[in-house]
Amino acid sequence: DAKTTQPPSMDCAEGRAANLPCNHSTISGNEYVYWYRQIHSQGPQYIIHGLKNNETNEMASLIITEDRKSSTLILPHATLRDTAVYYCIVSSLSTSYGKLTFGQGTILTVHP
Amino acid sequence: AAGVIQSPRHLIKEKRETATLKCYPIPRHDTVYWYQQGPGQDPQFLISFYEKMQSDKGSIPDRFSAQQFSDYHSELNMSSLELGDSALYFCASSSKYTGTEAFFGQGTRLTVV
């Protein structure tokens, strides 16, 4: 699976959009971009995933660049409960869907 | 909606003892995964099972074994426990028929003393 690079930490004001970047310059054509988050010591939580088109669900939006070498997770209106470690993971469907390689994620702190 | 259930939530064992962790996947999910998360570390994949057969293996010590049963629940057996085995152990489940995302349980915190 391709390696990802994320900033170690980010801050966001409550109510504002949180934009979390991820670099995956070695991504291959059959690899998806997944985002999970982990709120302190809880089980990781799936957020969203995409291949090449932008995706949106009730939690977030995922913007993938045209060359697929980077992506941005957008939490449109961050709340204090969104404070967590956010993991960007690249994985192909040829592997087990839940066999995820968690690298260094981004610690997002949402403050009042 | 039903989630992944793990038991026990907390477990304290002495060195060299044996521990068994249980995982009950979301109904109709056919694949389970086990992860280990040490203090201050990111989750690390241990092993997975699809339709009761081992499907992938990660950095699982030889002292650990796991299996998936006919009702799809899974057990992680850990023998000759070491202090370094103290960690959070997460189970996740998925189904290729309902989506490619995995759903995690709340974990079992194992403390080896």
Interface residues (C-beta under 8 A of the other chain):
Chain A: Y32 Y34 Q38 S41 Q42 G43 P44 Q45 Y46 H49 Y87 L93 T95 S96 Y97 G98 K99 L100 T101 F102 G103 Q104 G105
Chain B: V4 T31 Y33 D42 P43 Q44 F45 S48 Y50 S55 D56 G58 L88 F90 A92 S93 S94 K96 T100 E101 A102 F103 F104 G105 Q106 G107 R109
